[in-house]
């Protein structure tokens, strides 16, 4: 393992590749040795694990459907295209928020690493199911280019306006895509403040539950912040009588007034 350190350096690349082949050879011997010493009942019990081990040993650099995690074989490698973090490992999640209020109205996890444009239809179906409303306009980034309409929703992506565009049209387009960019810090908050950066729930069901709970936590935090900063906080006692009992403990500045 020491030889794998700085393996991308030109002077260490050859030695690192040799060490990797040696590790792969040792792992193959161990798997075959364990399988030989198992009885029929044990082989049947651990058939799935043995199959995963063999797939890992067979996969090459250009193999399709690679396995990146023994315990979570559904983990995907997602190319980010950023210098600081070119790749991320996990599953793709689509998040939708409203343009004015900033409330998250859709959060959907995908089992496959789909093209961004292909995630629009299932995401809009979820919004329709949850809100009983079909958005008329969806504002997305350039990763979704190629989609103009999905169902009854018009998809808007950033593009260069013609030279004949008026000043009003340019300002309108600029405001539209500035509003879209507001979802970037929202994604950052969901990752770092609401535990979507690392998922501790197992399996594909855990992937779906984790992103839904993270989005719900973000919405609840946003609601509490609004209650704290407005007079609606005092009116909430009519809707949540027991909620006012925790005011002196958690919000002392409100209890003094």
N, C-alpha and C positions, 0 to 999 in steps of 0.2 A: 504493500500500500504506500510505502514511502516513495517508491519510484513513480507513483501516479501524481505526485506533487509537481505543480507547474508543468503539466504534461503538454501544454500548448506551446511551450518554449522550444524553438528549433533545436537546441542542443540536448533537450531531454525527451524529444518526441519518440525517437527510436527505442530508447530504454523503457519508456512508459508503455509503448505498444507491446514490447516483449513481456513486460510484467502483466499486462492485461491478458495476454494469451495464456500465460502461466496460471493466472487466477481462474480463467475459464476452464482450463484443463483439470485443475484440482477440483473445481465445483462439479464438473461432469463425472469425475471418478467417485465423488462422495454420493451423488444422486444414484448412480448405478449400484454402488455398494449397498446403500440403504434399501434400494428396491429389491436386491437379491436376498437380503436378510429378512424381508417381510413375509409373513404368511398371507394366504388369500384374503382373510378378513381385514388385515391391516392395509393391504393394497387397495381393497375396495373402499375403505374408510378414508384413505388419503389420496384417492385417485385424482381429485381436483388439484391438490397441491403439487403432486408429482407432474401433472400435465403443465402447470404453470412453470415449474422449474425447467422442464424440457423446452418449453417455448422460449424462455429467457436465454437458454444456452444456444438455441438455434438461430435466434434473431441476429441480423447483421446491421450495419450502418444504414443501409437503404431499405430495410425490411418495412413492410406495412403493418399497421395495427400492433405496434410494439407494446410490450408490458413494461411500465416504469415503476410499478410498486407491486410487491408480492402480496401484501395484505389488502391492497385496493387496486386490483388489476384493471378497473375501469378508468383509472387515471389517464388523462390526456396530456400531450405536450402541445402547448399553444404558443405559436410564434407571436411575439409582441412587436418586433421590429425596432426596439429601442436599444440604444448602446448600453445603458446601465443594466437592463434586464431583457436580453433578447428572447428568452423563453420563460414561460410559466407552466407549472404542472398542476393540474386540477381538472375542472370542468367549466365549460362556458356558461355564463349567466347573462341573461338579458334583463335590463332594468328600465322602467318607464316612469317618468314623473310628469306632473302637470306643468304647464308653462308658467302660470301665475302663482299658484299656491306653493308649488314645489313638493307636494305630497306624492309619495311613490304609490302608483296605482297598479303596477305590474312588476312581478319578479319571477322569472322562469329559468329553471336549470335545464340544460340539454345534455343528453347522453353522448352526443357526437360533436366533433369539432366542425360545425357547419359554417358555411359562408354566411356572413352577417345578414345578407339580404334574405336568406332562407329562414332566418329566425323571426322575420316580421309577421308572417301569417299566424303561427302558433301564439306569438306574443299578443297580437291584436285579438285573437280568440279568447285569451285569458282575460284581457281588459273588458271585453264584451260580457263575459260570464260574471265578472266581479262587480262591474259598475252598471251593467245593463245599458251601456252607451257605447256607440261606435265612434271613435275620433274621426273628425273630418280631415284633419291635417296631422301628419307625423313628421317631425323635423329630426333628421339623422345626420351623421357625419359621412365622409366620403367612403368609408368602408362598406356602406350599403348601396353604393352606386350600381345602377342597372335596374333598380326598382322604381317605377314611377307611381304606380297605384297598386294597392293590395286591398281587394274587396272594394269597399266604399271609401277607403282612406287614401288621400293624396299624399305621396311621399316626397318630401323636399330635401334635396341634398345641396351642399355648397357648390356653386359653379360660377364661372366668370361671366359677368353680365356683358351684353353687347355695348359697343361704344355709343350707341344711340340712347342708352338708358338714361332716364332723367335723374336729377339729384334726389328726388323723393324715392324713386325705385331703389337707388343704391342704399340710402339710409334705411329703408324698410328691410331690405335683404340683410344689411349689417345687423340691425336689431334682432332679426329673426334668428340668425346664427349665433349671436351673442347669448341669446336665451338658451339655445341648445347647449352651448359650452358650460352652462351652469350645472349640468349633470356630472361633470368631471369631479368637482370637489365633493359632490354627494356620494359618488362611488368611493372616493377616498375615505370619507367618514364611515361609510358602511363597512369598509374593509378593516379600518384600524380601530374604530370605536364600537363596532357592533359585531365583531368576531366573524367576519366573512373572509378575512385574510387567510385563516387556517381553519379547516373544517375538522371537528373532532367527532362527528357522527359518521357511522359506518355505512357503506354501501350506497347504491344509487338513491335509495329512499332518504338516506341521511343527507345527501347532496341537495335534494329538493327541499327538505325541511330546514336546512341551515340557511339557505338564502331567503326563504320566506320569513323565518324568525328574525333575521338580520334586518330585512326591510320593514317588518312590523315594529321592531325596536327603534329604528330611525324615525318612523312616523310618530310613535309615542313620545319620543324625546322632543321632536319638533312641536307637538301639541303642548307638552308641559312648558316648553320655553315660551310659547305664545301666551299661555295662561299666566305665567309669572310676570310677563312684561305688559300686560293689559288689564283693564278692569274686568275682563271676563273671568279672571281668577276669583274675584269676589262673588260673581254671579254663579259660579260653579257649585256653590253650596246648595242651590236649589235642585241641581241635578244629582250631585253626589254629597249628601249630607255628612256621611262619615269621613269624607275627604278633608273637611275643614279641621278635623281633630289633629291631623298631622302638620298643620301649618306652623304652629309655634316651634316644632322640633326641626323641620326641614327648611322652612322659609321664615326665619326670625324677623327679617326686615318687614314682612307683611303683617306679622302679628303685632307689631308696635303701633300700627296705624288704627 
